[in-house]
Amino acid sequence: MSSEQIVLVIGASRGIGLALVEELSARPNTQTIGTVRIPNAALDLPNVRFVTLDVTDEESVAKAASEIPEIDTLIINAGMGKRDPVLTTSTADLATYLDVNVLGPHRAIRAFLPALRARKTRRIIPISSTSGSIGQQAMPGSGGLAGAYGVSKAALNMLAVQFHKELQKEGFTVVPVHPGWVATDMGNRHGTGGMPPATSAQAIAKLVDGLTAKESTTFYQWDGKVVAW
Ligand SMILES: NC(=O)c1ccc[n+]([C@@H]2O[C@H](COP(=O)([O-])OP(=O)(O)OC[C@H]3O[C@@H](n4cnc5c(N)ncnc54)[C@H](OP(=O)(O)O)[C@@H]3O)[C@@H](O)[C@H]2O)c1
């Protein structure tokens, strides 16, 4: 990034989000803001401002947005994911997935639009997953259980495409990014072997730097490879 950038990472208390704010805070030309659901005095990173925000709570999202007047890049990392087959997931539990992983980003993007419009960069990066890739999931023999989580991430991808279509005339870049298999609380549910959060975060930050409006409608993974929708 050449000129000063303001980057907001939603869901920065731990895992990939925390690694992202750590990575961004080391940049001299970047103002980094991270959100947490519960204020935590132990999260005291130099050069990172923490703001309270729960993506499932409209008022909390609106309050955070009122405290942040300008952003170049909005990274929506907050998410939930367990290994829940749709066969055994109740409708209420599926609704929770959708609330956190789809309605949450919808609330956040709408609330932070004025802050994004206040700058020229206008970049929105929902952190998605290959579990939401219908192209991959529908391949014969595709391994791994995506289940209810996959349903929510596929909907998140469509949300990103629709925001792109409606915001492209204003010069917005809306690109979902799969972070890879990462050794976090979520990633470790699939066993050991996920990459360190810092490795994924460094690659995502580099990838995001280069994304412009012409990359909208492409689904990327952390290392810059294109993922099937
Ligand atoms: N790890 C992987 O291998 C992997 C693979 C593909 C995609 N992803 C995606 O990457 C993103 C980050 O995953 P992760 O592995 O870092 O997960 P994680 O370790 O479980 O962390 C999840 C983050 O989301 C926050 N969050 C959850 N619900 C929230 C809510 N209602 N409002 C605001 N924040 C909320 C959590 O905050 P609290 O601390 O308050 O709970 C935490 O900061 C997710 O979107 C996930 O789907 C991860």
The ligand as a Tripos MOL2 file, in Angstrom:
@<TRIPOS>MOLECULE
LIG
   48    52     1     0     0
SMALL
NO_CHARGES

@<TRIPOS>ATOM
      1 N1         -9.2860  -21.7420   10.2200 N.am      1 LIG1
      2 C1         -9.5070  -22.2270    9.0090 C.2       1 LIG1
      3 O1         -8.9140  -23.2490    8.6040 O.2       1 LIG1
      4 C2        -10.4910  -21.5450    8.0950 C.ar      1 LIG1
      5 C3        -10.6940  -22.1080    6.8180 C.ar      1 LIG1
      6 C4        -11.5740  -21.4750    5.9350 C.ar      1 LIG1
      7 C5        -12.2170  -20.3140    6.3330 C.ar      1 LIG1
      8 N2        -12.0160  -19.7890    7.5940 N.ar      1 LIG1
      9 C6        -12.7140  -18.5420    7.9300 C.3       1 LIG1
     10 O2        -11.7970  -17.6080    8.4590 O.3       1 LIG1
     11 C7        -12.4430  -16.7450    9.3970 C.3       1 LIG1
     12 C8        -11.6710  -16.7480   10.7070 C.3       1 LIG1
     13 O3        -11.6060  -18.0890   11.1670 O.3       1 LIG1
     14 P1        -10.6820  -18.5560   12.3800 P.3       1 LIG1
     15 O4        -10.1720  -19.8840   12.0080 O.co2     1 LIG1
     16 O5         -9.7280  -17.4990   12.7850 O.co2     1 LIG1
     17 O6        -11.8120  -18.7730   13.4970 O.3       1 LIG1
     18 P2        -11.7760  -18.6610   15.0760 P.3       1 LIG1
     19 O7        -10.4140  -18.9270   15.5850 O.co2     1 LIG1
     20 O8        -12.9000  -19.5230   15.5440 O.co2     1 LIG1
     21 O9        -12.1210  -17.1040   15.3280 O.3       1 LIG1
     22 C9        -13.3760  -16.6180   14.9500 C.3       1 LIG1
     23 C10       -13.3740  -15.1150   15.1140 C.3       1 LIG1
     24 O10       -14.6840  -14.6300   14.7510 O.3       1 LIG1
     25 C11       -15.1980  -13.8890   15.8580 C.3       1 LIG1
     26 N3        -16.6480  -13.9710   15.9360 N.ar      1 LIG1
     27 C12       -17.4160  -15.0710   16.0200 C.ar      1 LIG1
     28 N4        -18.7120  -14.7360   16.1210 N.ar      1 LIG1
     29 C13       -18.7480  -13.3800   16.0930 C.ar      1 LIG1
     30 C14       -19.7820  -12.4210   16.1710 C.ar      1 LIG1
     31 N5        -21.0740  -12.7870   16.3360 N.pl3     1 LIG1
     32 N6        -19.4760  -11.1070   16.1010 N.ar      1 LIG1
     33 C15       -18.1860  -10.7210   15.9550 C.ar      1 LIG1
     34 N7        -17.1490  -11.5800   15.9180 N.ar      1 LIG1
     35 C16       -17.4370  -12.8980   15.9690 C.ar      1 LIG1
     36 C17       -14.5500  -14.5340   17.0860 C.3       1 LIG1
     37 O11       -14.7010  -13.6820   18.2050 O.3       1 LIG1
     38 P3        -14.8220  -14.2910   19.7260 P.3       1 LIG1
     39 O12       -13.4180  -14.5060   20.2050 O.co2     1 LIG1
     40 O13       -15.5470  -13.2350   20.4740 O.co2     1 LIG1
     41 O14       -15.5920  -15.5710   19.6310 O.co2     1 LIG1
     42 C18       -13.1320  -14.6930   16.5640 C.3       1 LIG1
     43 O15       -12.4460  -13.4620   16.5920 O.3       1 LIG1
     44 C19       -13.8780  -17.2750    9.5360 C.3       1 LIG1
     45 O16       -14.7410  -16.4970    8.7410 O.3       1 LIG1
     46 C20       -13.7750  -18.6940    9.0030 C.3       1 LIG1
     47 O17       -14.9900  -19.1620    8.5040 O.3       1 LIG1
     48 C21       -11.1700  -20.3840    8.4660 C.ar      1 LIG1
@<TRIPOS>BOND
     1     1     2 1
     2     2     3 2
     3     2     4 1
     4     4     5 ar
     5     4    48 ar
     6     5     6 ar
     7     6     7 ar
     8     7     8 ar
     9     8     9 1
    10     8    48 ar
    11     9    10 1
    12     9    46 1
    13    10    11 1
    14    11    12 1
    15    11    44 1
    16    12    13 1
    17    13    14 1
    18    14    15 2
    19    14    16 1
    20    14    17 1
    21    17    18 1
    22    18    19 2
    23    18    20 1
    24    18    21 1
    25    21    22 1
    26    22    23 1
    27    23    24 1
    28    23    42 1
    29    24    25 1
    30    25    26 1
    31    25    36 1
    32    26    27 ar
    33    26    35 ar
    34    27    28 ar
    35    28    29 ar
    36    29    30 ar
    37    29    35 ar
    38    30    31 1
    39    30    32 ar
    40    32    33 ar
    41    33    34 ar
    42    34    35 ar
    43    36    37 1
    44    36    42 1
    45    37    38 1
    46    38    39 2
    47    38    40 1
    48    38    41 1
    49    42    43 1
    50    44    45 1
    51    44    46 1
    52    46    47 1
@<TRIPOS>SUBSTRUCTURE
     1 LIG1         1 GROUP 0 **** ****
